[in-house]
Amino acid sequence: MRAAGPPVDKTRTTPVTIATEREAAASATPVRPRRAGILKRIIDHRYDYLYVAPAIIVMLVVIAYPIYYTIELSFFKTPANLQMKDKIFIGFDNYVTVLRSTSFHEATINTIIWTVFSTLFAFLLGLAAALSLHRAFVGRGVLRALLLIPYVVSAVAASYVWKWLYHSDFGVIGALAVQLGLTDQPINFLDNTTTVLPSLIVVNVWKEFSFAMVMLMAGLQTVPEQLLRAAQVDGASPWQRFWHVTFPHLKGVSMVTVLLLMVANFNAFIIPWIMTGGGPAGASDIWITQIYNIAFGRQRYGTASAYAVILFIVMMVLGYFYVRALTRGDDARGET
């Protein structure tokens, strides 16, 4: 018969320490997996990139190489014989020349004014048109089609039409202002250093607001009708319903629309070049038209390349925020 061991005290418990409490809390709390980096995503989906490899190769040829050559050319001086094989390496002198030039500072101010006001008024006018067309009324489809005309019309054709409308001698706008008694003589829109840039902004807003209208009309489809009705029942005014219900649902599409408009306006060339060519006296000269003038007017390819690289950096910054705005929803879903 086996000897009985020492009696076991069932009331005895394991001592609880701070360390054990932390371990228990850590084991009870679910660990959220860390979001995979972009390199790991590429590796995980490496076979998917085979489907887009032809497009990537074409982009490398027609986009990546010109960017590389432009950056390389920005460090060289264009020789007098215009033979690029004889180009002279000068380092960052082209960048210093561009950044110190008075014309660059003036063009920068014009570019900021052009971009900010074109983007602002195109967005506001597009928002107003989208809100108006979101309601059902007779002839809404016809009005939508008419408001899309500025966007689908060629920018070259629109520039020439508006150039004649603004003409100081034969323009319809100036003649109409005289007939209505607003002015004693036709207004010189495009040959006046004070009015030329606002006149071009009007044309650009007319051309772009349809794009903003289409984008915002799509965003309005995501606004829950139940919330609008509930706010109306609660006595909210139209402005309160827009600001507290409609606009929060438009923040995402509004951000994307504004960024796309800013990128398009920074790169806008056709309207300013055809209508004024940057004149008079550089009053409507923006970055893109000045780059064209330096490169193909003065044949200073190195300086123009340095100017283009500066513009490219600004575009990359805007592109980063655009991609972040597009992938914000994907990142939020990936973290959950």
Backbone as numpy.savetxt, mean C-alpha at the origin, in Angstrom:
# Nx Ny Nz CAx CAy CAz Cx Cy Cz
5.59 -68.85 59.41 4.73 -67.66 59.41 5.63 -66.42 59.41
5.35 -65.54 58.36 6.21 -64.36 58.20 5.91 -63.34 59.29
7.00 -62.76 59.71 6.86 -61.74 60.75 6.25 -60.49 60.16
5.34 -59.94 60.85 4.67 -58.73 60.36 5.62 -57.55 60.46
5.60 -56.75 59.45 6.48 -55.58 59.41 5.92 -54.48 60.29
6.64 -53.40 60.31 6.18 -52.27 61.14 4.89 -51.71 60.60
4.02 -51.31 61.48 2.71 -50.79 61.04 2.88 -49.53 60.16
2.06 -49.48 59.11 2.12 -48.36 58.17 1.14 -47.28 58.60
1.65 -46.05 58.71 0.80 -44.94 59.10 0.11 -44.39 57.85
-1.17 -44.73 57.71 -1.90 -44.31 56.51 -2.19 -42.81 56.50
-2.04 -42.18 57.61 -2.32 -40.74 57.66 -1.12 -39.91 57.24
0.01 -40.61 57.06 1.23 -39.88 56.68 1.16 -39.50 55.20
1.47 -38.28 54.88 1.45 -37.82 53.50 2.81 -37.28 53.10
3.01 -37.26 51.79 4.28 -36.76 51.26 4.35 -35.25 51.48
5.44 -34.73 51.98 5.53 -33.28 52.21 5.46 -32.53 50.88
4.67 -31.49 50.86 4.47 -30.68 49.66 5.41 -29.48 49.73
6.19 -29.33 48.73 7.12 -28.20 48.66 6.70 -27.27 47.53
7.37 -26.11 47.48 7.07 -25.14 46.41 7.43 -25.72 45.06
8.49 -26.53 45.03 8.91 -27.10 43.75 7.87 -28.06 43.21
7.33 -28.90 44.11 6.32 -29.86 43.65 5.05 -29.15 43.20
4.70 -28.05 43.86 3.52 -27.29 43.44 3.73 -26.70 42.05
4.91 -26.22 41.78 5.19 -25.66 40.46 5.15 -26.74 39.38
5.70 -27.93 39.71 5.67 -29.02 38.75 4.24 -29.45 38.45
3.40 -29.51 39.51 2.01 -29.89 39.31 1.27 -28.87 38.46
1.54 -27.59 38.72 0.88 -26.54 37.94 1.34 -26.59 36.49
2.63 -26.87 36.29 3.13 -26.93 34.92 2.55 -28.10 34.16
2.38 -29.26 34.87 1.81 -30.43 34.20 0.33 -30.25 33.94
-0.36 -29.48 34.79 -1.79 -29.28 34.59 -2.07 -28.28 33.48
-1.16 -27.31 33.27 -1.38 -26.29 32.24 -0.93 -26.82 30.89
-1.79 -26.81 29.89 -1.39 -27.31 28.57 -0.32 -26.41 27.95
0.70 -27.03 27.43 1.80 -26.30 26.81 1.44 -25.97 25.38
1.45 -24.70 25.04 1.13 -24.26 23.68 2.38 -24.40 22.81
2.28 -25.12 21.73 3.46 -25.28 20.87 3.90 -23.95 20.29
5.21 -23.79 20.23 5.76 -22.56 19.68 5.51 -22.51 18.19
5.24 -21.31 17.74 4.97 -21.13 16.32 6.24 -21.39 15.52
6.08 -22.19 14.49 7.24 -22.56 13.68 7.74 -21.35 12.91
9.06 -21.28 12.77 9.64 -20.20 12.02 9.42 -20.38 10.54
9.78 -19.33 9.79 9.53 -19.36 8.34 10.39 -20.41 7.66
11.62 -20.64 8.16 12.48 -21.65 7.56 11.90 -23.04 7.74
11.36 -23.32 8.93 10.76 -24.63 9.18 9.51 -24.82 8.32
8.76 -23.75 8.12 7.58 -23.85 7.26 7.98 -24.20 5.83
9.05 -23.57 5.36 9.51 -23.86 4.00 9.95 -25.31 3.89
10.68 -25.81 4.91 11.14 -27.20 4.88 9.96 -28.16 4.92
8.98 -27.87 5.76 7.82 -28.75 5.86 7.01 -28.81 4.57
7.02 -27.71 3.83 6.23 -27.65 2.59 7.14 -27.60 1.37
8.31 -28.24 1.46 9.28 -28.15 0.37 8.75 -28.74 -0.94
7.93 -29.77 -0.84 7.40 -30.36 -2.07 6.34 -29.47 -2.71
5.69 -28.66 -1.92 4.69 -27.75 -2.49 5.33 -26.71 -3.39
6.59 -26.34 -3.07 7.26 -25.32 -3.86 7.63 -25.81 -5.25
7.62 -27.12 -5.45 7.90 -27.64 -6.79 6.84 -27.20 -7.79
5.61 -27.04 -7.32 4.53 -26.64 -8.21 4.69 -25.19 -8.68
5.28 -24.37 -7.84 5.45 -22.96 -8.20 6.88 -22.67 -8.64
7.70 -23.69 -8.79 9.10 -23.48 -9.19 9.22 -22.76 -10.53
8.43 -23.12 -11.57 8.56 -22.38 -12.83 8.29 -20.88 -12.68
7.27 -20.54 -11.91 6.97 -19.12 -11.69 8.09 -18.45 -10.91
8.68 -19.15 -9.94 9.79 -18.58 -9.17 11.00 -18.34 -10.06
11.27 -19.26 -10.97 12.40 -19.09 -11.89 12.20 -17.88 -12.78
10.98 -17.72 -13.29 10.68 -16.56 -14.14 10.84 -15.26 -13.35
10.37 -15.25 -12.10 10.50 -14.06 -11.27 11.96 -13.73 -10.99
12.78 -14.77 -10.79 14.20 -14.53 -10.57 14.85 -13.89 -11.79
14.40 -14.29 -12.98 15.00 -13.76 -14.21 14.55 -12.33 -14.48
13.24 -12.08 -14.37 12.69 -10.78 -14.79 12.58 -9.78 -13.65
12.73 -10.22 -12.40 12.61 -9.30 -11.26 13.90 -9.27 -10.43
14.37 -10.43 -10.00 15.52 -10.46 -9.09 16.79 -9.95 -9.76
17.05 -10.36 -11.00 18.28 -9.90 -11.67 18.26 -8.40 -11.93
17.16 -7.81 -12.45 17.16 -6.35 -12.59 17.37 -5.61 -11.28
16.80 -6.14 -10.18 17.03 -5.50 -8.88 18.51 -5.57 -8.50
19.11 -6.74 -8.70 20.53 -6.88 -8.39 21.38 -5.95 -9.25
21.08 -5.87 -10.54 21.88 -5.02 -11.44 21.70 -3.54 -11.10
20.49 -3.15 -10.71 20.27 -1.76 -10.32 21.06 -1.41 -9.07
21.07 -2.31 -8.09 21.86 -2.06 -6.88 23.35 -1.98 -7.21
23.82 -2.88 -8.08 25.22 -2.84 -8.48 25.56 -1.54 -9.22
24.66 -1.14 -10.12 24.91 0.06 -10.92 24.92 1.33 -10.08
24.24 1.28 -8.92 24.18 2.48 -8.08 25.52 2.84 -7.47
26.49 1.93 -7.51 27.82 2.20 -6.95 28.82 2.63 -8.02
28.34 2.87 -9.24 29.24 3.22 -10.33 28.82 4.55 -10.96
29.78 5.20 -11.57 29.53 6.43 -12.31 29.39 6.11 -13.79
28.39 6.71 -14.44 28.18 6.47 -15.85 29.28 7.15 -16.66
30.00 6.42 -17.52 31.06 7.05 -18.31 30.49 7.98 -19.37
31.34 8.86 -19.87 30.90 9.84 -20.87 30.47 9.19 -22.16
31.06 8.05 -22.51 30.69 7.37 -23.76 29.47 6.48 -23.61
28.88 6.45 -22.39 27.67 5.67 -22.08 27.88 4.17 -22.27
29.12 3.72 -22.34 29.41 2.30 -22.41 29.57 1.77 -20.99
28.60 0.97 -20.56 28.60 0.54 -19.17 29.75 -0.38 -18.82
30.43 -0.92 -19.83 31.60 -1.73 -19.53 32.75 -0.86 -19.01
32.68 0.45 -19.26 33.71 1.37 -18.80 33.28 2.14 -17.55
32.24 1.69 -16.88 31.74 2.40 -15.70 32.79 2.44 -14.60
32.73 3.50 -13.79 33.75 3.77 -12.78 33.14 3.57 -11.39
33.80 2.78 -10.57 33.31 2.53 -9.21 33.56 3.76 -8.34
32.50 4.25 -7.69 32.62 5.44 -6.83 31.99 5.20 -5.45
31.62 3.99 -5.13 31.08 3.69 -3.81 29.70 4.30 -3.59
29.55 4.98 -2.46 28.26 5.55 -2.09 28.10 7.00 -2.55
28.94 7.45 -3.46 28.86 8.85 -3.89 27.53 9.18 -4.55
26.98 8.23 -5.30 25.67 8.48 -5.94 24.58 8.70 -4.90
24.62 7.92 -3.83 23.62 8.08 -2.77 23.78 9.43 -2.08
25.04 9.82 -1.85 25.28 11.12 -1.22 24.80 12.25 -2.13
25.05 12.11 -3.43 24.61 13.13 -4.38 23.10 13.27 -4.39
22.41 12.14 -4.38 20.95 12.17 -4.40 20.40 12.77 -3.13
20.89 12.32 -1.98 20.33 12.76 -0.70 20.64 14.22 -0.40
21.70 14.77 -0.99 22.06 16.16 -0.74 21.47 17.13 -1.76
20.92 16.62 -2.83 20.43 17.50 -3.89 19.14 18.19 -3.47
19.00 19.44 -3.88 17.79 20.20 -3.57 16.58 19.63 -4.30
16.80 19.16 -5.53 15.68 18.59 -6.30 15.12 17.35 -5.63
15.98 16.57 -4.96 15.49 15.39 -4.24 14.60 15.80 -3.09
14.98 16.83 -2.35 14.16 17.30 -1.23 12.81 17.83 -1.72
12.83 18.59 -2.82 11.57 19.09 -3.36 10.69 17.96 -3.88
11.31 17.00 -4.57 10.53 15.87 -5.08 10.00 15.01 -3.94
10.75 14.92 -2.84 10.28 14.15 -1.68 9.03 14.78 -1.08
9.05 16.11 -0.94 7.86 16.80 -0.42 6.67 16.59 -1.36
6.92 16.73 -2.66 5.83 16.50 -3.63 5.32 15.07 -3.57
6.23 14.12 -3.40 5.83 12.71 -3.34 4.98 12.44 -2.11
5.37 13.01 -0.97 4.59 12.81 0.25 3.20 13.43 0.10
3.14 14.65 -0.43 1.85 15.31 -0.63 1.00 14.51 -1.60
1.60 14.10 -2.71 0.89 13.31 -3.72 0.35 12.00 -3.14
1.19 11.28 -2.41 0.81 9.97 -1.89 -0.24 10.08 -0.78
-0.01 10.97 0.17 -0.90 11.07 1.32 -2.29 11.53 0.90
-2.37 12.60 0.13 -3.68 13.15 -0.22 -4.39 12.28 -1.26
-3.65 11.68 -2.19 -4.28 10.77 -3.14 -4.87 9.56 -2.42
-4.09 9.00 -1.49 -4.57 7.83 -0.75 -5.74 8.19 0.14
-5.64 9.31 0.86 -6.69 9.71 1.79 -8.02 9.95 1.08
-8.01 10.79 0.04 -9.26 11.14 -0.62 -9.82 9.99 -1.43
-8.96 9.17 -2.03 -9.45 8.00 -2.76 -10.13 7.02 -1.80
-9.54 6.85 -0.61 -10.14 5.94 0.36 -11.46 6.49 0.88
-11.50 7.78 1.25 -12.72 8.36 1.79 -13.84 8.37 0.74
-13.50 8.72 -0.49 -14.52 8.73 -1.54 -14.99 7.32 -1.85
-14.06 6.37 -1.85 -14.45 4.97 -2.06 -15.31 4.44 -0.94
-15.00 4.84 0.31 -15.81 4.42 1.45 -17.22 4.99 1.36
-17.33 6.26 1.00 -18.65 6.87 0.86 -19.46 6.19 -0.24
-18.81 5.90 -1.36 -19.51 5.23 -2.46 -19.93 3.81 -2.06
-19.05 3.10 -1.33 -19.38 1.73 -0.91 -20.55 1.72 0.06
-20.57 2.65 1.01 -21.68 2.71 1.96 -22.99 3.07 1.26
-22.90 3.95 0.27 -24.12 4.35 -0.45 -24.66 3.21 -1.30
-23.76 2.47 -1.95 -24.19 1.38 -2.82 -24.51 0.10 -2.07
-24.19 0.06 -0.78 -24.50 -1.14 0.00 -25.99 -1.27 0.27
-26.69 -0.15 0.21 -28.14 -0.18 0.41 -28.84 -0.52 -0.90
-29.95 -1.19 -0.78 -30.71 -1.57 -1.97 -31.59 -0.41 -2.43
-31.49 -0.06 -3.71 -32.36 0.96 -4.30 -32.41 0.71 -5.81
-33.36 1.33 -6.44 -33.56 1.13 -7.87 -32.38 1.73 -8.64
-31.81 0.95 -9.54 -30.69 1.42 -10.35 -29.34 1.26 -9.70
-29.26 0.49 -8.61 -27.98 0.33 -7.92 -26.95 -0.36 -8.81
-27.36 -1.36 -9.56 -26.43 -2.07 -10.44 -25.85 -1.16 -11.52
-26.71 -0.31 -12.09 -26.24 0.61 -13.13 -25.25 1.61 -12.54
-25.56 2.12 -11.35 -24.67 3.09 -10.72 -23.33 2.45 -10.36
-23.34 1.20 -9.92 -22.09 0.50 -9.65 -21.23 0.41 -10.91
-21.86 0.05 -12.01 -21.13 -0.06 -13.27 -20.55 1.28 -13.70
-21.30 2.36 -13.52 -20.82 3.68 -13.91 -19.63 4.11 -13.05
-19.70 3.82 -11.76 -18.61 4.22 -10.86 -17.35 3.39 -11.07
-17.46 2.26 -11.74 -16.28 1.45 -12.03 -15.53 1.91 -13.28
-16.15 2.79 -14.05 -15.54 3.24 -15.31 -14.17 3.87 -15.09
-13.99 4.78 -14.11 -12.65 5.37 -13.94 -11.55 4.35 -13.71
-11.88 3.26 -13.02 -10.85 2.26 -12.71 -10.47 1.43 -13.93
-11.42 1.15 -14.80 -11.16 0.29 -15.95 -10.64 1.08 -17.16
-10.80 2.39 -17.14 -10.30 3.21 -18.25 -8.77 3.24 -18.19
-8.14 3.19 -19.35 -6.68 3.26 -19.42 -6.17 4.55 -18.80
-5.10 4.44 -18.03 -4.53 5.62 -17.39 -3.98 6.59 -18.43
-3.48 6.08 -19.54 -2.97 6.95 -20.60 -4.10 7.76 -21.21
-5.20 7.08 -21.56 -6.35 7.77 -22.14 -6.94 8.78 -21.16
-7.07 8.38 -19.90 -7.61 9.30 -18.90 -6.72 10.53 -18.72
-5.40 10.34 -18.79 -4.49 11.47 -18.63 -4.65 12.48 -19.75
-4.77 12.00 -20.98 -4.95 12.92 -22.11 -6.30 13.62 -22.05
-7.34 12.91 -21.64 -8.66 13.55 -21.53 -8.65 14.65 -20.48
-8.10 14.35 -19.32 -8.04 15.35 -18.26 -7.10 16.50 -18.62
-6.08 16.21 -19.40 -5.18 17.28 -19.83 -5.92 18.31 -20.69
-6.83 17.83 -21.54 -7.64 18.74 -22.34 -8.71 19.42 -21.50
-9.25 18.71 -20.53 -10.23 19.35 -19.64 -9.60 20.49 -18.85
-8.33 20.34 -18.50 -7.62 21.37 -17.73 -7.00 22.46 -18.61
-7.07 22.32 -19.91 -6.39 23.25 -20.81 -6.83 24.68 -20.53
-5.85 25.60 -20.48 -6.16 26.98 -20.11 -6.94 27.73 -21.18
-6.81 27.32 -22.45 -7.50 28.01 -23.54 -8.74 27.28 -24.03
-8.66 25.95 -24.11 -9.77 25.18 -24.68 -10.42 24.24 -23.67
-10.00 24.28 -22.42 -10.51 23.34 -21.43 -11.94 23.62 -21.03
-12.69 22.53 -20.82 -14.10 22.64 -20.44 -14.23 23.20 -19.02
-13.36 22.79 -18.13 -13.46 23.23 -16.74 -13.25 24.74 -16.63
-12.23 25.26 -17.31 -11.98 26.70 -17.25 -13.10 27.50 -17.89
-13.62 27.02 -19.04 -14.73 27.73 -19.70 -15.98 27.71 -18.84
-16.24 26.57 -18.18 -17.41 26.48 -17.31 -17.28 27.41 -16.11
-16.07 27.55 -15.57 -15.86 28.45 -14.44 -16.12 29.90 -14.85
-15.73 30.25 -16.08 -15.97 31.61 -16.56 -17.46 31.86 -16.76
-18.17 30.91 -17.36 -19.60 31.07 -17.61 -20.40 31.16 -16.33
-19.96 30.45 -15.30 -20.66 30.51 -14.01 -20.28 31.74 -13.20
-19.36 32.51 -13.70 -18.95 33.72 -13.00 -18.00 33.48 -11.85
-17.39 32.29 -11.79 -16.46 32.00 -10.70 -15.13 32.70 -10.90
-14.72 32.87 -12.16 -13.47 33.56 -12.47 -13.68 34.47 -13.68
-12.81 35.43 -13.82 -12.89 36.34 -14.96 -12.26 35.75 -16.22
-11.30 34.84 -16.04 -10.63 34.20 -17.16 -10.38 32.74 -16.82
-10.16 31.88 -17.83 -9.94 30.45 -17.55 -8.77 30.23 -16.60
-8.92 29.26 -15.72 -7.89 28.96 -14.74 -6.77 28.17 -15.40
-5.55 28.55 -15.12 -4.38 27.85 -15.66 -3.97 26.75 -14.66
-4.57 25.59 -14.83 -4.38 24.52 -13.84 -2.97 23.92 -13.91
-2.53 23.53 -15.09 -1.32 22.73 -15.22 -0.05 23.55 -15.42
-0.18 24.82 -15.75 1.01 25.65 -15.96 1.28 26.58 -14.79
0.59 26.36 -13.69 0.76 27.17 -12.49 1.40 26.30 -11.41
2.50 26.77 -10.84 3.20 25.97 -9.84 2.38 25.74 -8.58
1.38 26.56 -8.35 0.55 26.43 -7.14 -0.57 25.42 -7.33
-1.15 25.38 -8.51 -2.33 24.53 -8.73 -2.03 23.22 -9.43
-0.82 23.03 -9.92 -0.56 21.85 -10.74 -0.65 20.56 -9.93
-0.04 20.51 -8.75 -0.06 19.27 -7.96 -1.46 18.94 -7.45
-2.22 19.90 -6.90 -3.61 19.57 -6.53 -4.44 19.10 -7.72
-4.19 19.67 -8.90 -4.94 19.24 -10.09 -4.63 17.79 -10.45
-3.38 17.40 -10.34 -3.01 16.01 -10.61 -3.58 15.07 -9.55
-3.64 15.52 -8.31 -4.21 14.69 -7.25 -5.69 14.43 -7.51
-6.41 15.44 -8.01 -7.83 15.26 -8.35 -7.99 14.17 -9.40
-7.14 14.19 -10.42 -7.20 13.16 -11.46 -6.89 11.79 -10.90
-5.88 11.72 -10.05 -5.49 10.44 -9.47 -6.57 9.88 -8.55
-7.20 10.75 -7.76 -8.30 10.31 -6.90 -9.46 9.80 -7.74
-9.79 10.53 -8.81 -10.86 10.08 -9.71 -10.55 8.70 -10.29
-9.29 8.44 -10.57 -8.90 7.16 -11.16 -8.90 6.02 -10.15
-8.61 6.31 -8.88 -8.37 5.24 -7.91 -9.53 4.96 -6.97
-10.48 5.89 -6.83 -11.49 5.69 -5.79 -12.36 4.47 -6.08
-12.50 4.09 -7.35 -13.30 2.91 -7.69 -12.69 1.65 -7.11
-11.36 1.57 -7.09 -10.69 0.41 -6.49 -11.01 0.32 -5.01
-10.91 1.45 -4.31 -11.25 1.45 -2.88 -12.71 1.10 -2.67
-13.58 1.55 -3.56 -15.00 1.25 -3.45 -15.26 -0.25 -3.54
-14.62 -0.91 -4.49 -14.81 -2.35 -4.67 -14.29 -3.12 -3.46
-13.12 -2.75 -2.96 -12.55 -3.43 -1.80 -13.44 -3.27 -0.57
-13.93 -2.07 -0.34 -14.75 -1.82 0.84 -16.15 -2.40 0.71
-16.68 -2.46 -0.51 -17.97 -3.14 -0.71 -17.86 -4.62 -0.36
-16.72 -5.23 -0.70 -16.51 -6.63 -0.30 -16.42 -6.75 1.21
-15.76 -5.79 1.87 -15.67 -5.83 3.32 -17.00 -5.63 4.01
-17.88 -4.84 3.41 -19.20 -4.61 4.00 -20.05 -5.87 4.03
-19.73 -6.83 3.17 -20.49 -8.08 3.18 -20.25 -8.89 4.44
-19.17 -8.60 5.17 -18.85 -9.35 6.38 -19.48 -8.75 7.64
-20.12 -7.60 7.52 -20.74 -6.97 8.69 -22.04 -7.69 9.03
-22.17 -8.26 10.22 -23.40 -8.97 10.57 -24.62 -8.04 10.59
-25.64 -8.41 9.86 -26.85 -7.60 9.81 -27.57 -7.59 11.16
-27.40 -8.66 11.94 -28.06 -8.73 13.25 -27.53 -7.66 14.20
-26.22 -7.40 14.14 -25.66 -6.39 15.01 -26.17 -5.00 14.64
-26.30 -4.73 13.36 -26.81 -3.43 12.94 -28.27 -3.24 13.38
-29.06 -4.29 13.25 -30.45 -4.20 13.67 -30.56 -4.03 15.18
-29.71 -4.76 15.91 -29.75 -4.64 17.38 -29.34 -3.24 17.81
-28.34 -2.67 17.15 -27.92 -1.31 17.49 -29.01 -0.30 17.16
-29.73 -0.55 16.06 -30.82 0.36 15.70 -31.96 0.27 16.70
-32.25 -0.94 17.17 -33.30 -1.12 18.17 -32.92 -0.42 19.47
-31.62 -0.45 19.80 -31.16 0.18 21.03 -31.09 1.69 20.93
-31.44 2.24 19.79 -31.49 3.68 19.63 -30.20 4.32 19.14
-29.28 3.52 18.57 -28.02 4.08 18.08 -28.28 4.88 16.81
-27.60 6.01 16.69 -27.72 6.84 15.51 -26.97 6.21 14.34
-27.22 6.65 13.10 -26.47 6.10 11.96 -24.96 6.21 12.14
-24.48 7.34 12.66 -23.05 7.49 12.87 -22.53 6.50 13.91
-23.28 6.31 15.00 -22.88 5.36 16.03 -22.87 3.93 15.50
-23.86 3.60 14.66 -23.87 2.26 14.07 -22.67 2.07 13.16
-22.31 3.11 12.42 -21.15 2.98 11.53 -19.86 2.85 12.33
-19.69 3.71 13.34 -18.42 3.78 14.04 -18.19 2.58 14.96
-19.26 2.09 15.61 -19.11 1.03 16.60 -19.43 -0.36 16.05
-20.09 -0.45 14.91 -20.44 -1.76 14.37 -19.78 -1.99 13.01
-20.03 -1.08 12.08 -19.56 -1.30 10.71 -18.05 -1.15 10.59
-17.51 -0.04 11.06 -16.10 0.23 10.84 -15.17 -0.79 11.50
-15.44 -1.29 12.72 -14.56 -2.33 13.27 -14.43 -3.56 12.37
-15.50 -3.90 11.63 -15.42 -5.04 10.72 -14.70 -4.69 9.42
-14.45 -3.41 9.20 -13.75 -2.97 7.98 -12.28 -2.67 8.23
-11.80 -2.85 9.46 -10.42 -2.46 9.76 -9.42 -3.24 8.93
-9.63 -4.55 8.80 -8.68 -5.37 8.05 -8.62 -4.99 6.58
-9.77 -4.92 5.94 -9.80 -4.58 4.51 -9.40 -3.12 4.30
-9.68 -2.27 5.26 -9.27 -0.86 5.14 -7.75 -0.74 5.16
-7.09 -1.50 6.05 -5.64 -1.46 6.12 -5.02 -1.94 4.82
-5.54 -3.03 4.29 -5.02 -3.56 3.03 -5.24 -2.56 1.89
-6.41 -1.96 1.84 -6.73 -1.00 0.79 -5.82 0.22 0.85
-5.61 0.75 2.05 -4.74 1.93 2.20 -3.31 1.61 1.79
-2.81 0.45 2.19 -1.44 0.09 1.83 -1.29 -0.11 0.33
-2.27 -0.74 -0.31 -2.21 -0.91 -1.76 -2.27 0.43 -2.48
-3.09 1.33 -1.99 -3.17 2.66 -2.60 -1.85 3.42 -2.42
-1.23 3.29 -1.27 0.04 3.98 -1.04 1.13 3.44 -1.95
1.19 2.12 -2.09 2.19 1.53 -2.99 1.95 1.98 -4.43
0.69 1.98 -4.86 0.37 2.41 -6.22 0.71 3.88 -6.43
0.47 4.72 -5.44 0.74 6.14 -5.59 2.24 6.45 -5.55
3.00 5.70 -4.76 4.44 5.89 -4.78 5.02 5.53 -6.15
4.41 4.55 -6.80 4.89 4.11 -8.11 4.16 4.78 -9.27
3.26 5.71 -8.99 2.48 6.33 -10.05 3.39 7.12 -10.98
3.29 6.84 -12.25 4.14 7.50 -13.24 3.34 8.08 -14.40
2.32 7.36 -14.84 1.63 7.72 -16.09 0.97 9.08 -15.99
0.15 9.30 -14.98 -0.61 10.55 -14.87 0.32 11.76 -14.74
1.28 11.78 -13.80 2.15 12.97 -13.71 3.01 13.17 -14.96
3.48 12.08 -15.55 4.39 12.23 -16.69 3.67 12.72 -17.94
2.51 12.15 -18.23 1.79 12.53 -19.43 1.22 13.93 -19.31
0.70 14.27 -18.14 0.01 15.55 -18.00 0.96 16.73 -17.83
2.09 16.54 -17.13 2.99 17.67 -16.88 4.45 17.35 -17.12
4.83 16.08 -17.09 6.24 15.74 -17.21 7.08 16.20 -16.04
6.44 16.46 -14.91 7.15 16.94 -13.73 7.16 18.45 -13.59
6.70 19.17 -14.60 6.72 20.63 -14.57 5.43 21.20 -13.98
5.31 22.52 -14.01 6.34 23.47 -14.43 7.37 23.73 -13.33
8.62 23.84 -13.75 9.73 24.12 -12.82 9.82 23.09 -11.70
9.50 21.84 -12.02 9.59 20.78 -11.02 8.50 20.80 -9.97
7.43 21.57 -10.18 6.39 21.69 -9.16 5.58 20.41 -9.00
5.54 19.56 -10.02 4.81 18.30 -9.94 5.75 17.11 -10.06
7.04 17.35 -9.85 8.03 16.28 -9.95 7.98 15.42 -8.71
7.76 14.13 -8.89 7.80 13.17 -7.78 8.95 12.21 -8.02
9.17 11.30 -7.08 10.34 10.43 -7.16 10.42 9.69 -8.50
9.32 9.08 -8.90 9.37 8.20 -10.06 9.63 8.98 -11.33
9.07 10.17 -11.47 9.32 10.98 -12.67 10.74 11.55 -12.66
11.26 11.86 -11.48 12.63 12.36 -11.41 13.64 11.27 -11.73
13.36 10.04 -11.30 14.23 8.92 -11.66 14.27 8.74 -13.18
13.11 8.83 -13.81 13.04 8.69 -15.26 13.82 9.82 -15.95
13.68 11.03 -15.46 14.40 12.16 -16.06 15.91 12.02 -15.92
16.37 11.59 -14.74 17.80 11.43 -14.51 18.37 10.32 -15.39
17.63 9.22 -15.50 18.14 8.06 -16.24 18.10 8.28 -17.75
16.96 8.70 -18.28 16.80 8.74 -19.73 16.84 10.16 -20.30
16.77 11.16 -19.43 16.93 12.53 -19.89 18.37 13.01 -19.82
19.04 12.66 -18.71 20.43 13.09 -18.52 21.43 11.95 -18.71
20.96 10.73 -18.89 21.82 9.54 -19.05 22.78 9.35 -17.87
22.30 9.64 -16.68 23.09 9.40 -15.47 22.51 8.16 -14.79
22.91 7.02 -15.32 22.29 5.76 -14.88 22.69 5.39 -13.44
23.91 5.71 -13.04 24.32 5.39 -11.67 23.52 6.17 -10.64
23.37 7.47 -10.88 22.58 8.30 -9.96 21.12 7.87 -9.94
20.57 7.58 -11.11 19.18 7.13 -11.18 19.01 5.78 -10.48
20.01 4.92 -10.57 19.92 3.62 -9.88 19.94 3.80 -8.37
20.79 4.71 -7.87 20.79 4.99 -6.43 19.46 5.54 -5.98
18.87 6.41 -6.79 17.54 6.96 -6.50 16.51 5.84 -6.47
16.61 4.91 -7.44 15.66 3.80 -7.51 15.80 2.87 -6.32
17.03 2.69 -5.83 17.23 1.83 -4.66 16.56 2.44 -3.43
16.65 3.75 -3.28 15.97 4.43 -2.17 14.46 4.20 -2.25
13.92 4.36 -3.46 12.49 4.10 -3.65 12.16 2.64 -3.37
13.04 1.74 -3.76 12.83 0.30 -3.52 12.78 0.00 -2.03
13.63 0.64 -1.25 13.61 0.42 0.20 12.28 0.86 0.80
11.79 2.02 0.36 10.49 2.49 0.85 9.39 1.50 0.46
9.46 0.98 -0.76 8.46 0.01 -1.21 8.52 -1.28 -0.39
9.73 -1.68 -0.03 9.88 -2.89 0.78 9.27 -2.71 2.17
9.43 -1.52 2.74 8.83 -1.25 4.06 7.31 -1.32 3.96
6.74 -0.68 2.94 5.29 -0.74 2.75 4.84 -2.16 2.45
5.65 -2.89 1.68 5.31 -4.28 1.39 5.30 -5.15 2.63
6.22 -4.88 3.56 6.24 -5.64 4.81 4.95 -5.45 5.59
4.51 -4.20 5.73 3.27 -3.95 6.46 2.07 -4.53 5.71
2.14 -4.54 4.39 1.05 -5.14 3.61 0.96 -6.64 3.85
2.10 -7.32 3.85 2.10 -8.76 4.12 1.65 -9.04 5.54
2.08 -8.22 6.49 1.63 -8.41 7.87 0.13 -8.25 7.99
-0.42 -7.28 7.26 -1.87 -7.09 7.31 -2.60 -8.27 6.70
-2.03 -8.86 5.66 -2.67 -10.01 5.02 -2.59 -11.26 5.87
-1.47 -11.46 6.57 -1.25 -12.70 7.32 -1.61 -12.59 8.78
-2.20 -11.48 9.19 -2.56 -11.31 10.60 -3.55 -12.37 11.05
-4.53 -12.65 10.22 -5.52 -13.67 10.57 -4.91 -15.05 10.60
-3.99 -15.36 9.67 -3.34 -16.67 9.66 -2.48 -16.87 10.89
-1.76 -15.81 11.31 -0.93 -15.92 12.51 -1.78 -16.14 13.75
-2.93 -15.45 13.82 -3.80 -15.62 14.98 -4.35 -17.04 15.05
-4.71 -17.59 13.87 -5.19 -18.98 13.87 -4.10 -19.96 14.18
-2.85 -19.64 13.79 -1.75 -20.56 14.06 -1.35 -20.61 15.51
-1.62 -19.53 16.25 -1.26 -19.48 17.67 -2.29 -20.15 18.56
-3.49 -20.39 18.03 -4.52 -21.00 18.85 -4.38 -22.52 18.86
